[in-house]
Amino acid sequence: MPAKPVKTVLIISSQTASSAIGAGASAYCLNALGIETIILPTTLFGRHPGWGAPGGGAISAPHIASMWDAIAKQNITFDAVLTGYMASIEQTELARRIINELKALNPDMLTLVDPVMGDKGSLYVSPDIANAMIEQLVPIADFITPNMWEFSFITKKLPQTLQKNAKDIAAKDIITAAQTIKASIIVTSVRSASNIGAMLVHGAQAYLVSHAQREIVPHGGGDALSGLALGHLLSGHAPKDAMARSVASIFEIFRAYDAKTDRGELPLIRLNAHIANAAPLKLQNLSPLQSDDS
């Protein structure tokens, strides 16, 4: 019997040596789901910037392009591209070119854009880079996975209170704002009462999945969730199920996280069993008048 081909994802995002964030976190989750990954790093940092000066720095767009030219000569079939942190406008433009090249070779290829640009009321990339991601990458994505603040910044449709990290977010406001974006959207960090979770807007469908909030969570949860969501989509799960499974895994990892044992980092290896085996969280259908098919 011939071996069944393994699906392959190209990740264009930051690479950090000692922190489970960026491409490292996304790739680990995809690998745990049986999916091959190839990384084009937009940065090479020593640690998460939240710990202080990260060391290292951004990779120039020509350097990344040279890496890509060599990879392209291997004639690899890519099933998906995942983009994350971009350190320059030129990197963003290069990512768009690569996606378009691969899409021409494989029209069924999925593109997931994690628009890593800010949180809690402010950008942590320059406005020019943020706008480049919105203009260059969001329009060609099949899925985007912004946090709540990034979603508000991208759509510019939500009330100002949401841009200040409001505690409660009306689902109808998210659905209305999501209609301005072509891609299906998984919005993370959606707050409701004492819970936090994610909301999917996929065509006419909208679903919410949530869990109890945790006071302390490590960096990298968004990167890991993007990898998990893409991995479950590539494994054949419907978008709503991919979200439910992904959020469940992140919740289980957060719940078992120990700040001292895990050194403040996302404990993906220690809690590897939760990546693929977490029981999916219950979905709340926010579009009851529509078909439940996804």
Secondary structure as UniProt FT lines:
FT   STRAND          8..16
FT   HELIX           22..32
FT   TURN            33..34
FT   STRAND          36..45
FT   HELIX           49..51
FT   STRAND          56..58
FT   HELIX           61..72
FT   TURN            73..74
FT   STRAND          80..83
FT   HELIX           89..105
FT   TURN            107..108
FT   STRAND          110..113
FT   STRAND          118..119
FT   TURN            120..121
FT   STRAND          122..123
FT   HELIX           127..132
FT   HELIX           133..137
FT   HELIX           138..140
FT   STRAND          143..144
FT   HELIX           148..155
FT   HELIX           160..164
FT   HELIX           171..178
FT   TURN            179..180
FT   STRAND          184..192
FT   TURN            193..194
FT   STRAND          195..202
FT   TURN            203..204
FT   STRAND          205..212
FT   TURN            219..220
FT   HELIX           221..234
FT   TURN            235..236
FT   HELIX           239..256
FT   TURN            259..264
FT   TURN            268..272
FT   HELIX           273..277
FT   STRAND          284..285
FT   TURN            288..289
//
